[in-house]
Structure formats: C-alpha cells, structure tokens
Amino acid sequence: MMGANAPTVKDDYIRVRTNKELKKKATEIVESMQLDMSTVINMTLDQIVRHNGLPFDVTNEDEAEIQFKKLQLEVAKGTTAAKAGKVKDIDEVRALFTKSNLD
C-alpha cells in the first residue's frame, strides 16, 4: 500500500490529453494551494490505491440534484431528532441567531 512507506522514486510518466481551459483553471487552484499538478496527480494515485477505487463519488447528477439530496437528508435528520424530543423552543432558536453568536 502507498502512503507513509510509499516509494519515493518517480520512475514512470503519465501523458494525458485534456481541455486547455480545464487545465488552466485546475492549475490555478492547485498552485493557490502551493502544489503543482505532478504532486496532485501523485496524491490522487496514492488515494486510489488506499481506497481501492476512486477517492470521490462519480455521479452524473447535476449540482442542483446533489444539493436537493443533501437537503432531504438534513430534513430527515431534523424529523428524526424532533420525533426523539430533541427540540428547542423559539427563544433558544432566536438566541442562536443573535449578532453575538454569529461573530
């Protein structure tokens, strides 16, 4: 397995064709994190080995569908908590949104 005992010798190459604009945007993000694309690719390969698969979800859902599912999950959690009696009265809720608590 890769990781702390990962081989440090870089003795192979990966050549990838990609969209110029995609590469530019990704490079800007990576460089803002003080990394380079080679390091990010090696980190990704390491994570693929660690997870024995892709280290992220692959979906063809659009962002709105993903956010809607997250919202549904949060509503379900809230409903479960309410049924279990884990609720706050209106004054407690208002106190959570006072200026002093938002700072």
trRosetta pair geometry for C-beta under 8 A, 3 or more apart (Angstrom, degrees):
i j d omega theta_ij theta_ji phi_ij phi_ji
1 5 7.7 74 81 60 72 105
1 49 6.3 157 -148 141 63 109
1 50 6.6 80 -169 -99 107 62
2 5 7.9 -159 -162 74 28 65
2 6 4.2 35 -162 -101 77 107
2 7 8.0 -69 -120 17 83 71
2 45 7.6 119 -52 118 171 80
2 46 4.3 -135 119 -138 145 81
2 49 4.7 89 5 77 114 142
2 50 6.4 -86 59 -51 95 86
3 6 5.6 150 40 -41 22 99
3 46 6.6 132 -68 -174 51 115
3 50 6.5 92 -61 -87 108 116
6 46 6.2 -32 -102 -116 150 119
10 42 7.6 -66 -106 -95 115 137
14 41 6.7 -153 57 167 140 144
18 22 5.7 -109 161 80 108 120
18 23 5.2 122 98 -58 123 105
19 22 4.0 76 73 10 104 113
19 23 6.6 -176 86 -12 52 84
20 23 5.8 -58 -150 36 28 111
20 24 6.3 30 153 -22 64 107
21 24 5.5 -50 -146 33 33 114
21 25 6.4 30 157 -15 65 105
22 25 6.1 -57 -148 38 28 107
22 26 6.1 23 157 -14 65 112
23 26 5.9 -60 -143 42 27 109
23 27 6.0 30 158 -23 65 110
24 27 5.8 -57 -146 35 25 112
24 28 6.6 28 155 -21 61 105
25 28 5.8 -54 -153 31 30 112
25 29 6.7 27 152 -16 64 105
26 29 5.8 -57 -152 37 34 110
26 30 6.1 31 153 -18 68 109
26 37 7.4 74 121 -107 107 105
27 30 5.6 -54 -141 40 31 111
27 31 6.0 27 160 -16 66 109
27 37 6.0 -39 -105 -59 83 115
28 31 6.0 -58 -143 40 25 107
28 32 6.3 29 155 -24 61 107
29 32 5.7 -56 -151 31 29 113
29 33 6.9 20 151 -12 62 106
30 33 5.9 -66 -160 39 33 107
30 35 5.0 -87 180 81 83 98
30 36 6.7 74 139 -147 121 14
30 37 5.8 95 101 -77 168 61
30 40 5.2 -80 -128 -36 127 147
31 34 7.3 39 -174 -86 42 24
31 35 7.1 -120 -89 62 29 53
31 36 7.2 37 -89 -98 75 53
35 39 4.8 -127 -168 79 97 130
35 40 5.5 100 135 -53 134 93
36 39 5.1 95 57 8 72 103
36 40 7.2 -142 98 -4 36 90
37 40 5.6 -56 -146 39 35 111
37 41 6.2 36 156 -20 68 105
38 41 5.9 -54 -148 35 29 110
38 42 6.4 26 154 -15 63 107
39 42 5.8 -58 -149 40 31 109
39 43 6.2 34 152 -21 66 106
40 43 5.5 -51 -145 36 32 114
40 44 6.3 35 153 -21 64 105
41 44 5.6 -53 -149 35 32 113
41 45 6.4 33 152 -19 65 103
42 45 5.6 -49 -145 36 34 112
42 46 6.4 39 153 -21 64 104
43 46 5.6 -54 -151 35 31 114
43 47 6.5 29 152 -17 64 106
44 47 5.7 -56 -148 38 32 110
44 48 6.5 39 151 -24 65 102
44 55 7.1 -146 -147 29 64 125
45 48 5.6 -48 -149 29 33 115
45 49 6.7 31 153 -15 63 102
46 49 5.9 -58 -156 37 32 109
46 50 6.3 31 149 -19 67 108
47 50 5.3 -51 -140 39 36 114
47 51 5.9 19 164 -5 70 111
47 55 3.8 -19 147 -48 122 152
48 51 6.4 -65 -140 49 23 97
48 52 8.0 78 163 -96 53 7
48 53 6.9 -116 -154 106 67 14
48 54 6.4 -14 -112 -102 87 38
48 55 6.3 -100 -70 -24 49 94
49 52 7.3 18 -173 -75 30 47
50 55 7.4 37 67 -88 102 117
51 54 7.0 -53 94 86 138 19
51 55 4.9 164 -6 -89 150 72
54 57 7.9 140 104 -86 117 11
54 58 6.1 49 77 -31 161 111
59 66 7.2 126 89 -83 150 109
61 65 4.0 -119 -172 88 108 131
61 66 5.3 133 112 -54 123 81
61 69 7.7 3 169 -9 164 133
62 65 5.3 97 54 9 66 102
62 66 7.3 -129 103 -4 34 92
63 66 5.6 -56 -148 37 35 112
63 67 6.1 32 156 -17 69 107
64 67 5.9 -56 -145 40 29 109
64 68 6.2 33 154 -23 64 107
65 68 5.6 -52 -145 34 30 114
65 69 6.5 31 155 -18 63 104
66 69 5.9 -56 -153 35 30 109
66 70 6.6 30 150 -18 64 105
67 70 5.5 -53 -149 36 35 113
67 71 6.3 38 151 -21 66 104
68 71 5.6 -53 -149 36 32 113
68 72 6.4 36 151 -21 64 103
69 72 5.5 -48 -147 34 34 114
69 73 6.5 37 152 -21 63 103
70 73 5.6 -53 -153 34 33 114
70 74 6.5 31 151 -17 65 104
71 74 5.7 -55 -149 37 33 110
71 75 6.3 34 153 -19 67 105
72 75 5.7 -54 -147 36 31 112
72 76 6.3 34 153 -20 64 105
73 76 5.7 -54 -150 35 30 113
73 77 6.5 33 151 -20 64 103
74 77 5.5 -49 -149 33 35 113
74 78 6.4 35 152 -18 65 104
75 78 5.6 -54 -150 37 32 112
75 79 6.3 35 152 -21 65 105
76 79 5.6 -51 -146 35 31 113
76 80 6.4 33 154 -19 64 105
77 80 5.8 -56 -151 36 30 112
77 81 6.3 29 152 -18 65 107
78 81 5.6 -54 -146 37 32 110
78 82 6.2 32 155 -20 66 106
79 82 5.7 -53 -147 36 30 111
79 83 6.4 30 155 -18 64 106
80 83 5.8 -56 -149 37 29 110
80 84 6.4 21 153 -13 63 110
81 84 5.7 -64 -149 43 31 107
81 86 4.2 -77 -174 73 88 115
81 87 7.2 137 131 -68 91 62
82 85 7.7 58 -180 -62 31 15
82 86 7.1 -90 -72 62 26 67
82 87 5.5 56 -122 -75 69 109
88 92 3.8 -118 -177 90 111 132
88 93 5.3 138 105 -53 121 80
88 96 7.9 61 126 -25 165 129
89 92 5.3 97 55 8 65 103
89 93 7.4 -130 104 -4 34 92
90 93 5.5 -55 -148 37 36 113
90 94 6.2 39 154 -21 69 103
91 94 5.7 -49 -145 35 33 112
91 95 6.4 38 153 -24 63 104
92 95 5.6 -52 -151 32 31 115
92 96 6.9 39 149 -26 61 99
93 96 5.7 -49 -160 24 36 115
93 97 7.1 12 152 -2 64 107
94 97 6.1 -74 -157 46 36 99
94 98 7.0 58 147 -52 69 87
95 98 5.8 -24 -152 -11 40 115
95 101 6.9 98 152 -29 61 149
96 101 5.8 -136 -165 126 33 160
97 101 6.8 -63 -65 71 5 124
97 102 6.8 30 -158 -55 46 113
98 101 5.0 85 60 12 79 102
98 102 7.2 -156 94 -8 38 92
99 102 5.8 -65 -146 38 33 109
99 103 6.8 44 157 -37 66 98
100 103 6.2 -42 -154 11 32 115
